[in-house]
């Protein structure tokens, strides 16, 4: 699945990558990988420009015409020695012979069609292959390439559904669970950046964050006209990172900058599909957190707290000058790998809907048939719901909850965002609570979910009074009926971003 439709201009790049071929195959990943289809069409073009037949060229380069035919059709990769002889025979340099740009519009279309017919989509249709020769009319060639592109566009459109997004999110959460939400390679890349700018201790300041960008060759621009659908925009041509100048953002400017840097450091390419987009977002968030809360310093801090049986998320928040949510996320990165503590995290909207979640401790999150947790209503008796009714919002709220999967201790806080109030909670199985401050809480609850008699049905006495006598006017959420936003970066307007960059380039 990809979100970009086929472009009629086959050599036009999209975002920051070369244009995709309609068949779904990418251009060669490295300069060392030879594109035999493009090379074959270029050799054929140069041969015909010289007025040579295959027999004539074969005689000139001392190679059988049948072998040259296979090369021209992209079915055989020529040796370097033969390439040098061919370049000399055509009177061109080796670089020109190996050039990636198709020599003509027709050659470009032939390459597109050849790639399409070798791709998995065309093969799945069970159709016979069309022989791509010079006798194939230009209008037929254009129609076949266009049909392939339109077919792929429609399949992408069908795939870009909320259900597909939920499946992708479930797969990613499974990967995170398998790794205990710890990514050694990203930790190493973050440490390289910290070493490069000489940051070894203490909170990572805005100045040091800017130093990291400068070390990578990027300058920073704070602007007031950032495209509304973006947190940042990176101009790779002029090596600039644009950030919003407004003060109303829910996001720490340091994190936004470091996430933008993360895409570059981690070598991300334009997302192939929604799953790729989600994975990149998780990795860049992880990278930013690993810079703001370096692995060694944070593990040392947590280990000391554990030895005193005083683990607390708010202490991590205060020690590294980050948000409570960032501190909670970082705890899930390091708790299992370095402290031997399994855990779960929830970000729950005041309506009771799960916004984000992670677990590797066996807690029974609600899930739909795809395994998706996000968008589900959490039990009313869990800490992440009970905390909304707590009067003291200054300190964390702790609670033991007996569930069908065992007893869990959780600590939670609430935070206001532009989209409402959310609870942020970290929980652990009862066996690990001994390491945490707040373990002496007397707050206790019980949950029988997913049994719907737990909290999904109203109490019998209320039902007896009001069943059949209430008719609420539901607050309709029209976005629930919409398909996933299109684009490699869902919801981001490509034209808006390009116009923004052009305006600032001028």
Secondary structure as GFF3:
##gff-version 3
##sequence-region A 1 506
A	DSSP	alpha_helix	36	49	.	.	.	ID=ss1
A	DSSP	alpha_helix	54	61	.	.	.	ID=ss2
A	DSSP	alpha_helix	65	72	.	.	.	ID=ss3
A	DSSP	alpha_helix	80	90	.	.	.	ID=ss4
A	DSSP	alpha_helix	94	97	.	.	.	ID=ss5
A	DSSP	alpha_helix	105	118	.	.	.	ID=ss6
A	DSSP	alpha_helix	120	125	.	.	.	ID=ss7
A	DSSP	alpha_helix	138	159	.	.	.	ID=ss8
A	DSSP	alpha_helix	162	178	.	.	.	ID=ss9
A	DSSP	alpha_helix	184	197	.	.	.	ID=ss10
A	DSSP	alpha_helix	206	215	.	.	.	ID=ss11
A	DSSP	beta_strand	219	223	.	.	.	ID=ss12
A	DSSP	beta_strand	232	235	.	.	.	ID=ss13
A	DSSP	beta_strand	240	244	.	.	.	ID=ss14
A	DSSP	alpha_helix	253	265	.	.	.	ID=ss15
A	DSSP	alpha_helix	274	292	.	.	.	ID=ss16
A	DSSP	alpha_helix	295	307	.	.	.	ID=ss17
A	DSSP	alpha_helix	313	320	.	.	.	ID=ss18
A	DSSP	alpha_helix	324	339	.	.	.	ID=ss19
A	DSSP	beta_strand	344	349	.	.	.	ID=ss20
A	DSSP	beta_strand	354	359	.	.	.	ID=ss21
A	DSSP	alpha_helix	383	386	.	.	.	ID=ss22
A	DSSP	three_ten_helix	387	389	.	.	.	ID=ss23
A	DSSP	beta_strand	397	403	.	.	.	ID=ss24
A	DSSP	beta_strand	406	417	.	.	.	ID=ss25
A	DSSP	beta_strand	420	429	.	.	.	ID=ss26
A	DSSP	three_ten_helix	430	435	.	.	.	ID=ss27
A	DSSP	beta_strand	444	446	.	.	.	ID=ss28
A	DSSP	alpha_helix	460	466	.	.	.	ID=ss29
A	DSSP	three_ten_helix	478	481	.	.	.	ID=ss30
A	DSSP	alpha_helix	494	505	.	.	.	ID=ss31
###
